[in-house]
Amino acid sequence: MEIAHKNKTIIINFIIGTVWTILGITYFFESRNSQWKPILTCVVGLLYFLMAAYEYINKYIIITHQQITVNTLPKKHINLDEIISADYHTNNYTFSTSDKTLKVVASRIDPKDLPKFDIFFNEIKSKLMNTDPLLSHERK
């Protein structure tokens, strides 16, 4: 299952990249002595374009039968069979193992994909409660 980035974030990064690039191009016409300012401004615009393209091409979350992968920089992943707790608190989904914690920010998930991720999260949480009923009161 693949969960996409929110389109608003991608559009904002594209708009910011456009503004920085246009600003850099106008600096080329203004400054005669130093070319560093327009070049750096265009590079910042290019970085925003690359970030928007990365978020558009790569899905935010990829869930396979073995693991959950969050495509941030750097990529983070956690194996499903090692998860010992799953919590939702302050707009963050948190999956924990004995040595790792993976946070998924709900506000970065595309609203069309949020119900799918909620179903997946509830399935994981119910499996955890069924495997260890003595600790189920701690995981609510």
N, C-alpha and C positions, 0 to 999 in steps of 0.2 A: 504494500500500500504506500502511496506517495502523497504527502501533504504539502501543498504549495505555499509559497510566501504570500503575504498580503499584497495585493496589487498596488495599494496606496504607497507602500514603501518603494516599490520598483519605480513608480511614476515620479515620486519625489526625488529619488536619486537621479533619474533621467533629466528632470527639470533643473536640478542643481548643477549637473554636469553641463547642460546647455548654457546656463548662465555663466559659469566659470569659463567655458570655452569662448563664448562671445566676448566676455570681459578681457580675456587674454588676447584675442584677435584685435580688439580695439587698442590695447596697450602697444601692439606692434606699430600702429600708425602714430601713436603719441610720442613714445620715447625714442630718441635718436641715439642716446649714449649707451644706455644699459639695456641689454636684451634679456637679462635674467628674469626680470619681473614678468614679461609676457610669456616666456617659456614655462616658468613655474606655474603660472595661472592656467595655462593650457594643459599642463600635466595634471593639475588637480582636477580639472574638468574631465580629462581622460580617465582618471581613477574613478570618478563617480559614474561615468559611462560603463566602465568595466564592472563596477560593483552592481549596477543595475542589470547588466547582461548576465553576470554570475547568478544573481538571485532569480532571474527569469528562466535561465536554462536549468539550473540545479534546483530541485525541490528542497523545501525547508527540512522536511523530515522524510526519511525512507525507512519503512518498517518491513522487515523480512521475517521469516520463521525463526531466524537465529538471533537477530539483533535490531536495535533501534539506532539509526544514524541521524544526527543533527548536522546539517551542512552549514556550519558557520566556519569562520576562519580562526583556528584550525577545526577540522571535522572532529566531531565527538561521537562516540558510539558506546553502547552498553549491550551486553548479551542478555537476552530475555530469560534464560534459565538461571542467571545469577542474581536477578532482582529479588531483593528481600523486603523492600517497601516502595509504595507508590503513594504520593500525596499531591493534593491540590491546595495551594495556599497563595493568596495575593497574586492571582493571575499567572501563576507558575505551576506547571506540572513537574514534579520531581520524582525521578526514579533513582533508587539507591541500591548499590551492592555493598559487599563488605569493604571494598576499597575505593569505589567510584560513586560519584553523584552526577546525574545528568538532569539539567533543567531545560524545560521547553517553555518558552514564553508564549502564552496563548494569544497575546495581541499581535504576534508576528504571523499567526496562522491565517490563511485565507478563510473568510467566514463561510464559504461553501464547503470547505473541508473540515471545519471545526466539529460538526456532528459526528463525522467518521472517527476523528481522533478521540472524541468523548466516549464513543462506544468502545474503542480499543482500550482506553484508559480504564473504563469500568470493568471490562473483561479481565484485565491484568489485576486490578484491585480485588475482584471477586475470587480469582484463582489464588491470590495470596491469602485471603481470609479462609478459604477452604483448605489450604495446605497446613495451616497452623491455627486451629480454632482457639487455642489458649491465648494467643496474642492478638486475636481479631479486635478486641476492644481497644487496643493501642493504635490500630491502623485506621480507625474511623475518622 
